[in-house]
């Protein structure tokens, strides 16, 4: 699952790297020289890139699940996708510019087959030039200021707009954009001189980031345009992006154990990973800025001020037990403060923040108290490499969840919620095995390949790690492997599916290491990987989750994002289909008490102040996101701001009445006009910390629904035999460990 923001939008966002890893461009240069602060235009494709493009085409046209020829028709699809990636908001190119590109519409297929990427690179070079021009134009507007007494407005949602006709129309658009940036700061109480300095610094920083774009970025953008034109979930991963994907699956890396963030010209320490080398040293602190890096105990120190974040990350990562030296400007020191030199020995760092976690919610109702366990699973991760090598402690979502289930049993929980909200997927095998923790034996998912052959995958090991009442909490961000798990639990009648309809991704991707199919003798990866769609998965009832997703048994209100987010929003998504059901038998019939649970849920939420507050906040969110334009008149915006201030103040007061005094509750402010990386790191981290403490009415209500389910089960033996698996045997001790020691195929179901 993924969103596809424009390259321009990506540049505007602050980038973080967990455990010294961050999304970065493909590493396909022919040399390994130290990065320059700015790239030299025009950017040119390398031989490796041209070969990698052709090799990718061979795989995509022969082995993709829905293989399509790379011809003029596909070229036009690639052209549109590439143009959208460069200027999806239609703020850099004019219609006159597009006329110059027009011949490329039917030539991109030839560019790939002939290993001549001059055309796509020329488009990228033109984008870089245009982006710098636009930012310089905006900086020029700052000198004269603006008149906010007019009746002008700014249409900021340009996804469906036309490209500006000419330079004059483009200038008018950028004048409105810049006016809005200024007005936001003015409404926040900033003086004109401060506004001018803030925006000039913002636009200058954007220019610097654009100038740092290089041939790797150009190639990555173009190849993803091709890959995603075949289907929404096929991607090209350059070597550096492939490394990051691998890290996200195994939740570990070799480095110093720090989260980095680009702030102004510096790379700052955003978080320290517990138990990592940086944490153990006691010498690295949040807010410290890295100004230079040295390899080994005596290698030269290289100044990294102004470097791209991914280049800094590349130099800090390294093999376990090797030394890296960091020259640090302490967080509490000014720009002229004394630097400190710190030596750290790289180690394997576990990214526990992204691993499964548990907690217990205690529900009290009508004089009865019950404990409900919650397992939050961010992804279906698995360290394929460690498993293949026989590492008994390989990282696995299933192993971690099995362990947490044992701990929850020891704490006396009577129901378990699997929280899969915003879990975008991961390993297909992990989804299969995780389901096995909650059923005895049987099929879990059906997988069909491009030849139409169907294989059934399932749980062959007897026993369950949890046989009691359970619920799976999902939302629109629950995709792929999450949908496999939720669908299997629903088809077996094993547990309640609660929340919002899921994403609708029903395809399986596999990683193809392109370097394995070349004659290159270099150890360093040169050609990258394809994350290519090779199969489609189906529920054991024969239906697909493709497009439709999983519909919850008890539905929560939608937030409106489904219009822009989900499989159904992709033009080239595969259609919904179905096949014959697998040979399975439901283990319980939840319809026996679903009506009662729904009625109790509706009655409770109807009089719940917290639920009503959530509904009002969702309504306000939908109202704001449905707007596409905004006034540039100061007086009118002031009135609108006061109205919004009043709404937010009411929300804060209601939160306080419901939750009591919570840290940061009164600190929630209206729009301050700043971008994320323009605020202090300290305040940014505090806001994130406070957000984690905020009430979660949907999770609390899900736990309460399970509370109701347990009460109904305990009060009616006949009902218990109907709604609990295998006739109502509810074990309070583990009957089996995880099925995590079975062979596993390294096929990511989606990420």
DRENKE-84018 format. One record per residue (C-alpha): residue in one letter; x negated, y, z. Coordinates in steps of 0.1 Angstrom, whole numbers, padded with zeros to 4 digits, always signed. Layout:
% DRENKE-84018
aXYZ;...
//
This chain:
% DRENKE-84018
x+0000+0000+0000;x-0013+0034-0008;x-0004+0070-0016;x-0019+0086-0046;x-0028+0122-0037;x-0045+0144-0063;x-0083+0148-0061;x-0077+0184-0053;x-0057+0174-0022;x-0083+0149-0011;x-0109+0176-0012;x-0088+0199+0010;x-0084+0173+0037;x-0109+0168+0066;x-0126+0134+0063;x-0134+0112+0092;x-0154+0080+0095;x-0147+0054+0121;x-0177+0038+0137;x-0198+0056+0111;x-0177+0045+0082;x-0157+0067+0059;x-0140+0065+0026;x-0166+0076+0001;x-0172+0076-0037;x-0186+0046-0056;x-0223+0042-0053;x-0232+0035-0090;x-0262+0057-0095;x-0292+0043-0113;x-0315+0055-0086;x-0315+0059-0049;x-0327+0094-0045;x-0317+0116-0016;x-0285+0134-0024;x-0286+0170-0035;x-0264+0196-0019;x-0248+0205-0052;x-0244+0184-0084;x-0256+0197-0118;x-0230+0201-0145;x-0222+0186-0169;x-0218+0153-0151;x-0227+0123-0173;x-0218+0086-0171;x-0246+0061-0163;x-0252+0029-0182;x-0240+0009-0152;x-0208+0028-0151;x-0201+0022-0188;x-0208-0015-0184;x-0187-0017-0152;x-0157-0001-0171;x-0159-0026-0199;x-0163-0056-0175;x-0133-0044-0155;x-0113-0043-0187;x-0122-0079-0195;x-0108-0090-0162;x-0077-0068-0162;x-0067-0078-0197;x-0071-0116-0191;x-0067-0124-0154;x-0043-0098-0140;x-0009-0111-0129;x+0008-0090-0155;x-0021-0087-0180;x-0016-0059-0205;x-0038-0052-0235;x-0061-0022-0233;x-0048-0004-0264;x-0035+0030-0274;x-0003+0024-0253;x-0024+0017-0222;x-0046+0046-0231;x-0017+0070-0228;x-0008+0055-0194;x-0044+0060-0182;x-0045+0095-0196;x-0014+0105-0176;x-0026+0088-0144;x-0061+0104-0148;x-0045+0138-0153;x-0024+0134-0122;x-0054+0124-0101;x-0072+0155-0112;x-0044+0180-0111;x-0012+0164-0097;x+0000+0197-0083;x-0005+0214-0117;x-0025+0243-0104;x-0058+0241-0123;x-0050+0233-0159;x-0028+0252-0184;x-0008+0239-0213;x-0035+0253-0235;x-0061+0232-0216;x-0040+0201-0221;x-0039+0207-0258;x-0076+0204-0259;x-0074+0171-0240;x-0046+0158-0262;x-0068+0137-0286;x-0080+0117-0256;x-0045+0103-0251;x-0052+0074-0275;x-0089+0073-0272;x-0095+0062-0236;x-0092+0025-0246;x-0119+0029-0272;x-0140+0048-0246;x-0139+0018-0223;x-0144-0009-0249;x-0173+0010-0266;x-0190+0019-0233;x-0187+0056-0241;x-0172+0075-0212;x-0180+0110-0226;x-0144+0118-0230;x-0131+0111-0195;x-0163+0127-0180;x-0156+0158-0201;x-0121+0161-0185;x-0136+0157-0150;x-0163+0184-0158;x-0135+0207-0170;x-0116+0201-0137;x-0147+0210-0116;x-0151+0242-0136;x-0115+0252-0134;x-0113+0244-0096;x-0143+0267-0090;x-0128+0294-0112;x-0095+0293-0093;x-0111+0295-0059;x-0132+0324-0070;x-0101+0341-0083;x-0084+0336-0050;x-0114+0351-0031;x-0112+0381-0054;x-0076+0387-0044;x-0085+0389-0008;x-0104+0421-0013;x-0073+0441-0022;x-0047+0424+0001;x-0010+0420-0006;x+0024+0437-0004;x+0047+0416+0016;x+0078+0439+0012;x+0088+0424-0021;x+0114+0397-0028;x+0089+0372-0042;x+0089+0336-0034;x+0064+0307-0038;x+0074+0273-0052;x+0050+0250-0034;x+0064+0217-0046;x+0050+0214-0081;x+0052+0177-0087;x+0080+0181-0112;x+0069+0215-0125;x+0054+0222-0159;x+0017+0232-0162;x+0013+0270-0165;x+0016+0281-0201;x-0015+0303-0201;x-0041+0321-0180;x-0016+0348-0170;x+0009+0324-0156;x-0019+0305-0138;x-0031+0337-0123;x+0004+0345-0111;x+0007+0311-0095;x-0026+0315-0076;x-0016+0349-0065;x+0015+0334-0048;x-0005+0306-0033;x-0030+0330-0018;x-0003+0353-0006;x+0013+0324+0012;x-0020+0315+0029;x-0024+0351+0040;x+0012+0353+0052;x+0009+0322+0073;x-0020+0336+0092;x-0003+0370+0095;x+0028+0354+0110;x+0005+0337+0135;x-0007+0371+0147;x-0040+0373+0129;x-0054+0408+0120;x-0061+0415+0083;x-0099+0414+0087;x-0097+0381+0105;x-0074+0367+0078;x-0097+0379+0050;x-0127+0362+0067;x-0108+0330+0074;x-0095+0326+0039;x-0128+0336+0022;x-0146+0309+0043;x-0119+0284+0034;x-0121+0290-0003;x-0159+0291-0003;x-0159+0258+0015;x-0136+0243-0011;x-0160+0255-0038;x-0189+0239-0020;x-0170+0206-0018;x-0161+0207-0055;x-0197+0214-0064;x-0207+0183-0045;x-0186+0161-0067;x-0208+0139-0088;x-0207+0113-0115;x-0197+0087-0090;x-0166+0106-0082;x-0158+0111-0118;x-0161+0074-0126;x-0142+0063-0095;x-0113+0087-0104;x-0112+0075-0140;x-0114+0038-0132;x-0087+0040-0106;x-0065+0057-0132;x-0070+0027-0154;x-0066+0001-0126;x-0034+0017-0112;x-0019+0019-0147;x-0017-0019-0147;x+0002-0019-0114;x+0003+0003-0083;x-0019-0020-0062;x-0048-0028-0084;x-0078-0006-0076;x-0114-0002-0086;x-0138-0001-0057;x-0173+0012-0062;x-0200-0004-0040;x-0196+0022-0012;x-0157+0019-0013;x-0160-0019-0014;x-0182-0017+0017;x-0156+0004+0035;x-0128-0020+0025;x-0148-0049+0039;x-0153-0030+0072;x-0116-0024+0074;x-0109-0061+0071;x-0135-0074+0095;x-0133-0045+0120;x-0170-0043+0124;x-0201-0027+0109;x-0238-0022+0116;x-0245+0013+0128;x-0246+0036+0158;x-0209+0035+0168;x-0196+0070+0163;x-0168+0086+0144;x-0181+0114+0122;x-0162+0144+0107;x-0173+0171+0083;x-0168+0206+0099;x-0181+0236+0080;x-0217+0228+0069;x-0222+0203+0097;x-0214+0166+0103;x-0200+0165+0138;x-0195+0136+0163;x-0157+0132+0165;x-0155+0102+0188;x-0179+0077+0204;x-0171+0040+0200;x-0172+0023+0234;x-0201-0001+0239;x-0219+0010+0207;x-0255+0023+0206;x-0244+0059+0208;x-0223+0053+0238;x-0249+0032+0256;x-0276+0059+0250;x-0257+0085+0270;x-0273+0111+0248;x-0247+0115+0221;x-0215+0136+0228;x-0183+0145+0211;x-0189+0178+0193;x-0226+0173+0187;x-0237+0182+0152;x-0262+0161+0132;x-0287+0184+0114;x-0313+0158+0103;x-0318+0120+0100;x-0350+0100+0101;x-0353+0063+0092;x-0373+0041+0116;x-0395+0053+0143;x-0417+0074+0121;x-0399+0082+0088;x-0396+0118+0078;x-0366+0138+0091;x-0343+0147+0063;x-0321+0179+0067;x-0285+0170+0062;x-0268+0203+0067;x-0243+0209+0039;x-0244+0172+0028;x-0212+0153+0019;x-0200+0131+0048;x-0204+0099+0029;x-0240+0107+0022;x-0247+0113+0059;x-0228+0080+0067;x-0250+0061+0041;x-0282+0073+0059;x-0269+0065+0094;x-0257+0030+0086;x-0283+0003+0083;x-0293-0033+0093;x-0288-0045+0128;x-0319-0039+0151;x-0333-0012+0129;x-0340+0023+0143;x-0325+0056+0131;x-0334+0090+0145;x-0309+0118+0147;x-0317+0155+0152;x-0288+0169+0171;x-0275+0204+0178;x-0256+0199+0211;x-0219+0207+0212;x-0223+0234+0238;x-0252+0251+0219;x-0248+0279+0194;x-0261+0277+0158;x-0295+0289+0171;x-0295+0265+0201;x-0322+0240+0209;x-0322+0208+0189;x-0326+0174+0205;x-0341+0143+0189;x-0324+0110+0197;x-0335+0075+0186;x-0309+0048+0183;x-0312+0011+0174;x-0284+0000+0151;x-0262-0028+0163;x-0230-0046+0152;x-0201-0023+0163;x-0166-0036+0167;x-0138-0011+0158;x-0115-0021+0186;x-0092+0009+0180;x-0079-0008+0149;x-0075-0042+0165;x-0043-0057+0180;x-0034-0042+0214;x-0008-0051+0240;x+0012-0034+0267;x+0042-0042+0289;x+0074-0022+0290;x+0095-0026+0321;x+0132-0022+0315;x+0156-0015+0344;x+0193-0017+0336;x+0224-0024+0358;x+0202-0035+0387;x+0181-0059+0366;x+0144-0055+0358;x+0127-0073+0330;x+0093-0071+0314;x+0090-0069+0277;x+0056-0074+0260;x+0046-0053+0230;x+0018-0062+0206;x+0008-0034+0183;x-0009-0048+0152;x-0023-0021+0128;x-0033-0045+0100;x-0038-0082+0092;x-0075-0081+0095;x-0100-0110+0091;x-0138-0113+0088;x-0139-0137+0059;x-0177-0137+0057;x-0182-0146+0094;x-0156-0173+0091;x-0173-0189+0061;x-0206-0188+0079;x-0191-0208+0109;x-0191-0180+0134;x-0168-0192+0162;x-0161-0156+0173;x-0151-0143+0138;x-0126-0114+0139;x-0091-0124+0132;x-0057-0108+0137;x-0042-0142+0145;x-0068-0151+0171;x-0065-0117+0188;x-0026-0119+0189;x-0028-0155+0202;x-0050-0143+0231;x-0027-0113+0238;x+0003-0136+0239;x-0014-0157+0265;x-0021-0126+0286;x+0015-0114+0283;x+0028-0148+0295;x+0005-0145+0325;x+0021-0111+0332;x+0056-0127+0332;x+0071-0111+0301;x+0105-0124+0290;x+0104-0111+0254;x+0078-0100+0229;x+0079-0072+0203;x+0055-0074+0174;x+0051-0037+0164;x+0042-0036+0127;x+0051+0000+0120;x+0027+0015+0094;x+0009-0018+0091;x+0001-0017+0054;x-0010-0054+0052;x-0043-0072+0049;x-0050-0109+0046;x-0023-0132+0032;x-0038-0161+0052;x-0035-0141+0084;x+0001-0134+0077;x+0007-0171+0072;x-0012-0181+0103;x+0002-0154+0125;x+0037-0166+0117;x+0026-0200+0129;x+0022-0186+0164;x+0060-0182+0165;x+0073-0213+0147;x+0065-0250+0152;x+0058-0262+0117;x+0070-0253+0082;x+0065-0231+0051;x+0059-0194+0055;x+0055-0179+0021;x+0056-0190-0016;x+0030-0177-0040;x+0034-0176-0078;x+0005-0170-0102;x+0004-0156-0137;x+0010-0191-0152;x+0043-0194-0132;x+0029-0220-0109;x+0043-0218-0073;x+0024-0229-0042;x+0040-0230-0008;x+0018-0219+0022;x+0028-0226+0057;x+0020-0237+0093;x+0010-0273+0096;x-0001-0273+0133;x+0026-0283+0158;x+0034-0261+0187;x+0040-0224+0193;x+0021-0197+0212;x+0054-0180+0220;x+0088-0197+0219;x+0109-0171+0236;x+0129-0142+0224;x+0111-0119+0200;x+0116-0089+0178;x+0096-0074+0149;x+0096-0036+0147;x+0091-0023+0112;x+0094+0009+0092;x+0088+0022+0056;x+0050+0019+0062;x+0052-0018+0069;x+0040-0035+0037;x+0027-0066+0021;x+0014-0090+0048;x+0037-0073+0073;x+0066-0081+0050;x+0056-0117+0046;x+0056-0121+0084;x+0088-0102+0090;x+0106-0121+0061;x+0095-0155+0074;x+0106-0147+0110;x+0140-0135+0096;x+0145-0165+0073;x+0139-0189+0101;x+0162-0170+0124;x+0132-0169+0147;x+0135-0133+0159;x+0152-0100+0153;x+0139-0076+0127;x+0145-0041+0139;x+0137-0007+0124;x+0138+0007+0089;x+0137-0011+0055;x+0101-0019+0047;x+0078-0007+0018;x+0087-0034-0008;x+0052-0046-0019;x+0054-0082-0030;x+0021-0088-0048;x-0012-0104-0038;x-0046-0089-0047;x-0080-0106-0048;x-0114-0091-0048;x-0136-0096-0079;x-0172-0088-0073;x-0183-0075-0107;x-0220-0078-0099;x-0216-0116-0100;x-0208-0114-0137;x-0238-0093-0148;x-0274-0100-0155;x-0286-0074-0131;x-0315-0085-0109;x-0312-0056-0085;x-0302-0066-0049;x-0283-0033-0044;x-0246-0035-0058;x-0243-0017-0091;x-0209-0024-0106;x-0185-0025-0077;x-0154-0046-0072;x-0118-0049-0086;x-0090-0054-0061;x-0068-0070-0087;x-0032-0082-0085;x-0032-0120-0093;x-0001-0133-0077;x+0034-0125-0064;x+0047-0138-0031;x+0083-0148-0023;x+0102-0155+0008;x+0109-0190+0017;x+0145-0183+0009;x+0134-0177-0027;x+0139-0139-0028;x+0111-0114-0032;x+0101-0085-0010;x+0091-0067-0042;x+0109-0033-0045;x+0136-0044-0019;x+0113-0050+0011;x+0128-0065+0042;x+0161-0052+0055;x+0162-0051+0093;x+0189-0069+0113;x+0194-0038+0134;x+0186-0006+0115;x+0172+0026+0128;x+0177+0060+0111;x+0155+0068+0081;x+0133+0099+0080;x+0138+0106+0043;x+0103+0096+0032;x+0117+0067+0011;x+0123+0091-0018;x+0086+0097-0021;x+0071+0067-0003;x+0075+0030-0011;x+0072+0005-0040;x+0104+0018-0056;x+0087+0052-0061;x+0061+0038-0086;x+0070+0039-0122;x+0050+0008-0130;x+0061-0014-0101;x+0069-0050-0109;x+0106-0059-0110;x+0124-0078-0083;x+0128-0115-0091;x+0136-0147-0072;x+0126-0184-0074;x+0140-0216-0058;x+0139-0217-0020;x+0112-0237-0002;x+0121-0268+0018;x+0128-0252+0052;x+0154-0252+0078;x+0163-0222+0101;x+0153-0229+0137;x+0180-0207+0152;x+0211-0186+0142;x+0208-0150+0155;x+0242-0141+0141;x+0256-0157+0172;x+0247-0127+0192;x+0237-0101+0167;x+0270-0084+0168;x+0269-0081+0206;x+0233-0067+0204;x+0243-0042+0177;x+0273-0030+0199;x+0251-0026+0230;x+0225-0007+0209;x+0251+0017+0195;x+0267+0023+0229;x+0234+0029+0246;x+0220+0052+0219;x+0252+0072+0216;x+0247+0085+0252;x+0209+0085+0252;x+0195+0121+0254;x+0162+0107+0240;x+0178+0091+0210;x+0199+0121+0203;x+0167+0143+0205;x+0150+0119+0180;x+0179+0122+0156;x+0179+0160+0158;x+0141+0161+0152;x+0145+0138+0122;x+0173+0160+0108;x+0150+0190+0112;x+0121+0172+0095;x+0143+0162+0066;x+0156+0197+0062;x+0121+0211+0062;x+0107+0185+0038;x+0135+0190+0013;x+0125+0226+0008;x+0105+0233-0023;x+0099+0271-0021;x+0094+0298+0005;x+0098+0335+0007;x+0068+0358+0005;x+0086+0386+0022;x+0072+0393+0057;x+0104+0404+0073;x+0123+0374+0060;x+0096+0350+0071;x+0095+0365+0105;x+0133+0358+0109;x+0127+0322+0097;x+0098+0318+0121;x+0118+0330+0151;x+0146+0306+0142;x+0120+0277+0140;x+0104+0289+0172;x+0138+0287+0189;x+0144+0252+0175;x+0110+0240+0187;x+0114+0256+0221;x+0147+0237+0225;x+0130+0204+0215;x+0102+0210+0240;x+0127+0218+0268;x+0147+0187+0260;x+0115+0166+0260;x+0106+0180+0294;x+0141+0172+0307;x+0138+0136+0295;x+0101+0128+0300;x+0092+0152+0328;x+0060+0173+0326;x+0037+0157+0300;x+0002+0171+0293;x+0003+0191+0261;x+0041+0193+0259;x+0040+0231+0262;x+0010+0234+0239;x+0029+0225+0208;x+0028+0256+0186;x+0043+0267+0154;x+0023+0270+0122;x-0010+0288+0130;x-0019+0291+0094;x-0051+0271+0098;x-0063+0239+0081;x-0071+0209+0104;x-0109+0214+0102;x-0106+0251+0110;x-0093+0245+0145;x-0117+0237+0173;x-0126+0200+0176;x-0117+0201+0213;x-0082+0213+0207;x-0077+0189+0178;x-0087+0159+0199;x-0065+0171+0228;x-0035+0173+0205;x-0042+0138+0193;x-0045+0125+0228;x-0013+0142+0239;x+0005+0128+0209;x-0004+0092+0220;x+0012+0099+0253;x+0045+0111+0237;x+0076+0091+0242;x+0084+0064+0216;x+0122+0061+0216;x+0122+0035+0188;x+0098+0012+0206;x+0116+0017+0239;x+0150+0009+0223;x+0136-0022+0207;x+0124-0034+0241;x+0159-0026+0255;x+0175-0047+0227;x+0153-0076+0237;x+0163-0070+0273;x+0199-0074+0262;x+0190-0105+0243;x+0174-0121+0273;x+0204-0113+0294;x+0228-0129+0270;x+0206-0160+0267;x+0203-0164+0304;x+0240-0161+0309;x+0251-0186+0283;x+0234-0220+0278;x+0253-0227+0246;x+0243-0194+0232;x+0207-0200+0242;x+0207-0233+0223;x+0219-0214+0192;x+0196-0184+0192;x+0164-0198+0205;x+0142-0220+0183;x+0146-0257+0183;x+0177-0259+0206;x+0166-0234+0232;x+0134-0248+0245;x+0119-0216+0260;x+0083-0224+0272;x+0066-0200+0296;x+0032-0216+0290;x+0012-0219+0258;x+0019-0251+0239;x-0007-0245+0213;x-0035-0222+0205;x-0036-0201+0173;x-0038-0219+0140;x-0069-0197+0133;x-0093-0226+0128;x-0077-0238+0096;x-0093-0230+0063;x-0086-0195+0051;x-0086-0181+0016;x-0100-0146+0013;x-0071-0131-0005;x-0060-0097+0008;x-0022-0094+0005;x-0024-0057+0005;x-0042-0029+0024;
//
